[in-house]
Structures are given as structure tokens and as C-alpha cells.
Amino acid sequence: MSSKQQRTLNQSTQKMKERKTRKLVHRKRSGMKSGFLRSTNLIQTYHYNIRTIEQLTLP
């Protein structure tokens, strides 16, 4: 195998890897957005509601 062939092979594998990771990252990010952020938002609003209720009930 010549160095030129090796180089093109490396470039193509690199591109494939990049594409794969980009897809994975995107999927992870969108999944996290839907699942993780939803739960944290719920928790935050829950805590916020408790705090405001406490403030309202405490004289």
C-alpha cells in the first residue's frame, strides 16, 4: 500500500469517525434536552413552588 492510498484511507476513516461522533453527540444532546432538562426543569419549578408557598405561608 502506497503512502497516498494510506493517507486517503486515513482521511476517509477520520471523516466517518467525525460523522459518527457528530451524530452521537447530536442524538445525546437532543435526548438529554428532552429527558434530562425536562426533569431538571420540573425539579427546579417544584423547588421554586415549595419556596414561594413557604414564603407565602410564613408570616
N, C-alpha and C positions, 0 to 999 in steps of 0.2 A: 504493500500500500504506500503510495506516494504521500509526501507531506501535504500536498494540495488537497488530495482526497480526504486526508485525516482532518484538515482544517475545516473543510465544508461539512464533514460529518459532525465535528465538534460544534460548529455553528448551528447546525440543524437540531442537534440534541439540546443545545442551550436554549434555542427558541422554543422547542417543545416543552422543556422544563419550565421556562418562564410562563408560557401559556398555561401550563398545568397549575403552577403555583398561583397565577393571577386568578384563574377560575376558582381554585380552592379558597383563596383569600376572599374573593367576592362572595362565594357561597357562605363562607364562615361569617363574613361581616353581615350579610343580609339575614342570615339565620340568627346571629346574635342580636341584630337590630330587632327582629320580630320577637324572639323569645326573651333574651336577657334584658333588653331595655324595657320591654313591657312589664316584666316582673319588678325591675328596679323602680320604674315609674309608679307602679301600684304600691310598692313598699313605701316610697317617698311620699306619695299622696296620703297613704294610710297614716304614716307617722305625722305628717303635717296636719291631717284632720284631727288626730288624737291631741296634738299640741294645742290647736285652736280651740277644741272642745274644752280641754283642761283650762285654758286661759279664760274662756267664757264662763265656765262653771266656778272657777276660783274667784272669790270676791277681791 
